[in-house]
Amino acid sequence: MTINPGTDPTLVTGAWREGNPRGSRQFVDIGDLALESGAVVPGVRLAFETWGKFDGSNAVLILHALTADSHVVGPAAEGHVSGGWWEGLVGPGKAIDTNRLFVVAANILGGCQGSTGPASFAPDGEPWGGSFPYVTVRDQVRAEGALADSLGIDRWYGVIGGSAGGMRGLEWAIEWPARVERLFLLATTAATSTEQIALSATQVDAIRADPNFAGGDYYNGPAGPSNGLDLALRIAHISYRSELELAERFGRSVQGDEAIGKGGRFAVESYLQHHGAKLVNRFDANSYIVLSEAMNSHDVGRGRGGIEAALARVTAETLVAGIDSDRLYPLSQQQRLADGILTSGPLEIVKSRYGHDGFLIETEQVGELARKLLTQQQ
């Protein structure tokens, strides 16, 4: 049964696979990666993209959120199902100015757009699938550290991340304070909250409940868990937007001339189905699980004497910002970051009706903050 009529029931995965057009991706092999768990991922490869020219001291690392990838800017084209997710922010003369900055963005470890993840081939020549090991945010940052080493970048002029990207940005500045000069944390947290874990775990369970999930080993089958992934993405999307925006945009209106009670849908149902199908076509169910569980592992205080002790290790000039309508990552979480990081200024607030997704949508406000951080004298 197809839950969402817009989702292809025969789709196995939306992952980028070996042999697909590479688009703007570059690749680096960082070798075997030892994980916090004690497991080792052999032969790790990271996909990344760059903009601008490296002069030895102008590198900026942009860290993507859960369902994004290395394609920060650029059109949808062969090798890239969709256009850049932060268009308007990065480029010549823009807030993150590639006339003077060298910008790097990598697909996250465990992701599905070129970096080693569940859809990649394991040493036995078969896709990792359900056997891909559990990774943490710290594991992902260590992989990014190896990427920086391979590019000859000893110190980032700036590290920028929103949501899950902010988790990794914070870990960068705590794990290697000397390698981060400026830090922009946006709509993120020092530790994943109980509610965030609950929402994430429910999405993961929706994927695992799909009959086509097959314990994660669906790549060689006739279909993947597209229904489960679609439901997970729709649950997530509700939390990414504000109640006010959904109410103002859709209210209780009906989709087209459909009749409620006779198979018809409310307009908001159609909207969520559209976004679910759109993301299913470019994402992988196993990656969604791996990355969600990594986000749930996030706690900068773990093994470091608590959150405040960990935050005090940050030496980078830091700007923390939150979205005033964000119900998933509320302002109290960013306030704790601004209070705990000794080199942070006061919390900056981005005004938006869009909720958590405001960090992606409000490019003018976010751009002003990024420009402020990246151009100010220290």
KOLTOR-660692 format. One line per field, with one value per residue (C-alpha): residue number from 1; x, y, z. Coordinates in steps of 0.1 Angstrom, whole numbers, plus 5000, padded with zeros to 4 digits. Layout:
n: NUM  ...
c1: X  ...
c2: Y  ...
c3: Z  ...
***
This chain:
n: 1  2  3  4  5  6  7  8  9  10  11  12  13  14  15  16  17  18  19  20  21  22  23  24  25  26  27  28  29  30  31  32  33  34  35  36  37  38  39  40  41  42  43  44  45  46  47  48  49  50  51  52  53  54  55  56  57  58  59  60  61  62  63  64  65  66  67  68  69  70  71  72  73  74  75  76  77  78  79  80  81  82  83  84  85  86  87  88  89  90  91  92  93  94  95  96  97  98  99  100  101  102  103  104  105  106  107  108  109  110  111  112  113  114  115  116  117  118  119  120  121  122  123  124  125  126  127  128  129  130  131  132  133  134  135  136  137  138  139  140  141  142  143  144  145  146  147  148  149  150  151  152  153  154  155  156  157  158  159  160  161  162  163  164  165  166  167  168  169  170  171  172  173  174  175  176  177  178  179  180  181  182  183  184  185  186  187  188  189  190  191  192  193  194  195  196  197  198  199  200  201  202  203  204  205  206  207  208  209  210  211  212  213  214  215  216  217  218  219  220  221  222  223  224  225  226  227  228  229  230  231  232  233  234  235  236  237  238  239  240  241  242  243  244  245  246  247  248  249  250  251  252  253  254  255  256  257  258  259  260  261  262  263  264  265  266  267  268  269  270  271  272  273  274  275  276  277  278  279  280  281  282  283  284  285  286  287  288  289  290  291  292  293  294  295  296  297  298  299  300  301  302  303  304  305  306  307  308  309  310  311  312  313  314  315  316  317  318  319  320  321  322  323  324  325  326  327  328  329  330  331  332  333  334  335  336  337  338  339  340  341  342  343  344  345  346  347  348  349  350  351  352  353  354  355  356  357  358  359  360  361  362  363  364  365  366  367  368  369  370  371  372  373  374  375  376  377  378
c1: 5000  5013  5005  5014  5001  5030  5057  5071  5063  5091  5118  5146  5167  5172  5209  5238  5255  5288  5284  5259  5270  5292  5280  5300  5312  5348  5359  5386  5395  5404  5411  5398  5378  5377  5344  5335  5318  5351  5339  5360  5346  5371  5380  5359  5352  5337  5321  5325  5322  5342  5338  5365  5403  5423  5450  5461  5440  5405  5388  5352  5334  5297  5280  5246  5216  5198  5185  5208  5242  5273  5254  5251  5247  5243  5215  5197  5217  5231  5243  5222  5185  5178  5194  5215  5199  5215  5212  5216  5240  5272  5288  5308  5299  5274  5274  5297  5318  5337  5357  5377  5367  5373  5341  5340  5310  5310  5283  5282  5295  5265  5248  5236  5250  5285  5300  5304  5270  5246  5240  5278  5295  5310  5343  5323  5311  5275  5258  5263  5225  5214  5249  5263  5277  5262  5280  5279  5282  5318  5326  5312  5334  5365  5358  5355  5388  5405  5390  5404  5438  5437  5429  5458  5435  5450  5426  5392  5386  5350  5328  5291  5262  5225  5205  5224  5252  5254  5259  5289  5302  5300  5319  5346  5351  5352  5373  5398  5396  5428  5414  5383  5388  5351  5320  5284  5258  5223  5191  5210  5217  5244  5225  5196  5165  5141  5114  5138  5148  5111  5102  5133  5128  5091  5103  5129  5102  5080  5108  5115  5078  5076  5074  5100  5126  5139  5161  5178  5189  5165  5190  5188  5151  5122  5113  5126  5108  5096  5063  5081  5106  5078  5059  5091  5098  5062  5064  5097  5084  5055  5081  5102  5074  5055  5018  5011  5025  5006  4974  4977  4988  4963  4937  4911  4909  4903  4926  4911  4876  4882  4855  4865  4849  4849  4886  4894  4923  4928  4952  4978  4977  4985  5013  5030  5026  5043  5072  5075  5076  5101  5125  5121  5133  5167  5173  5179  5159  5189  5208  5178  5181  5219  5219  5188  5205  5237  5218  5202  5237  5246  5257  5288  5291  5294  5328  5338  5325  5291  5278  5290  5326  5325  5312  5340  5365  5354  5379  5365  5348  5312  5279  5248  5214  5180  5146  5119  5092  5112  5093  5118  5150  5135  5154  5162  5187  5205  5205  5223  5250  5254  5256  5280  5305  5328  5337  5301  5282  5246  5220  5209  5173  5161  5124  5105  5070  5085  5097  5129  5131  5136  5174  5172  5145  5155  5187  5187  5187  5210  5233  5236  5247  5272  5287  5290  5309  5331  5342  5346  5380  5392
c2: 5000  5035  5059  5089  5089  5112  5087  5061  5028  5011  5036  5017  5047  5083  5080  5090  5058  5049  5053  5082  5116  5133  5168  5194  5168  5162  5132  5124  5091  5095  5058  5038  5057  5045  5053  5061  5027  5009  4999  5008  5020  5010  5030  5061  5085  5120  5139  5177  5209  5241  5277  5304  5301  5290  5314  5296  5314  5321  5287  5286  5253  5251  5222  5209  5198  5164  5161  5185  5177  5194  5212  5245  5266  5258  5247  5214  5196  5163  5147  5171  5164  5197  5232  5245  5247  5281  5300  5337  5334  5321  5335  5365  5396  5378  5375  5345  5362  5337  5366  5365  5333  5296  5278  5240  5219  5181  5155  5141  5107  5083  5105  5095  5120  5107  5101  5067  5056  5027  5029  5026  4994  4976  4956  4925  4943  4946  4977  4983  4984  4976  4966  5002  5010  5035  5068  5099  5136  5134  5106  5127  5157  5135  5125  5162  5168  5142  5160  5193  5177  5163  5198  5213  5234  5236  5263  5274  5311  5303  5273  5278  5254  5254  5226  5194  5214  5235  5204  5196  5232  5232  5199  5213  5243  5222  5192  5214  5250  5260  5250  5273  5311  5322  5302  5307  5286  5288  5272  5244  5231  5219  5186  5170  5174  5147  5159  5161  5125  5114  5130  5116  5081  5081  5090  5062  5037  5048  5037  5004  4996  4997  4961  4969  4980  4944  4951  4978  4954  4966  4978  4947  4943  4955  4984  5003  5016  5047  5048  5047  5074  5095  5094  5102  5132  5145  5142  5160  5188  5195  5202  5223  5248  5270  5264  5301  5296  5264  5280  5312  5294  5265  5269  5243  5247  5217  5207  5218  5204  5173  5163  5156  5123  5110  5105  5142  5159  5190  5214  5209  5171  5177  5200  5175  5147  5169  5176  5139  5127  5154  5144  5106  5111  5124  5106  5072  5056  5040  5073  5090  5065  5067  5105  5108  5085  5105  5137  5119  5111  5148  5160  5182  5176  5138  5128  5165  5173  5186  5211  5243  5229  5218  5252  5270  5252  5272  5300  5310  5344  5331  5343  5323  5329  5314  5316  5333  5309  5277  5251  5223  5241  5268  5300  5287  5262  5289  5312  5285  5284  5322  5322  5293  5302  5328  5343  5347  5379  5382  5359  5371  5365  5359  5369  5345  5330  5298  5281  5260  5262  5300  5293  5282  5307  5340  5344  5382  5382  5352  5367  5400  5379  5359  5390  5406  5376  5371  5407  5421  5427  5406
c3: 5000  4991  5020  5000  4964  4955  4965  4941  4958  4938  4949  4968  4979  4970  4978  4955  4945  4929  4891  4894  4879  4905  4899  4918  4944  4951  4972  4997  5012  5049  5056  5085  5112  5148  5164  5200  5203  5195  5161  5130  5097  5070  5040  5048  5019  5023  4995  4996  4976  4977  4966  4964  4967  4997  5008  5039  5064  5049  5051  5063  5071  5066  5083  5070  5089  5089  5054  5035  5020  5005  4978  4997  4966  4930  4906  4904  4877  4867  4900  4922  4925  4941  4941  4969  5004  5014  4981  4986  5015  4999  4968  4954  4973  4995  5033  5031  5004  4982  4967  4999  5017  5008  5017  5023  5028  5033  5032  5067  5077  5076  5050  5015  4991  4984  5019  5035  5048  5049  5011  5005  4998  5028  5025  5014  4983  4994  5007  5045  5050  5085  5096  5093  5128  5153  5150  5172  5164  5177  5153  5125  5135  5137  5101  5092  5110  5087  5057  5070  5074  5038  5025  5045  5067  5102  5115  5102  5099  5105  5113  5106  5114  5120  5137  5134  5117  5148  5169  5149  5149  5187  5189  5166  5189  5220  5208  5189  5203  5185  5151  5151  5150  5146  5153  5142  5160  5147  5160  5179  5213  5237  5243  5225  5247  5258  5235  5205  5212  5215  5182  5165  5178  5166  5131  5132  5144  5114  5090  5108  5108  5070  5056  5030  5056  5058  5088  5067  5039  5012  4986  4964  4968  4946  4968  4998  5029  5011  5030  5064  5053  5040  5073  5092  5070  5075  5113  5112  5089  5113  5140  5116  5110  5135  5144  5134  5099  5093  5106  5086  5054  5054  5082  5078  5040  5018  4990  4957  4952  4973  4997  5033  5045  5009  5004  5003  5021  5040  5023  5050  5044  5007  5016  5039  5014  4988  5010  5021  4985  4975  5002  4998  4962  4974  5007  5021  5049  5066  5065  5082  5110  5114  5114  5137  5162  5160  5168  5197  5210  5212  5246  5247  5285  5282  5296  5300  5334  5323  5297  5313  5317  5280  5268  5287  5265  5235  5226  5192  5187  5188  5176  5188  5172  5176  5158  5178  5166  5168  5188  5181  5192  5215  5224  5259  5243  5224  5255  5274  5247  5247  5285  5287  5259  5274  5240  5229  5226  5236  5220  5186  5177  5141  5137  5116  5112  5098  5130  5130  5092  5097  5098  5062  5050  5066  5046  5048  5087  5089  5063  5083  5113  5093  5077  5111  5125  5095  5089  5124  5138  5167
***
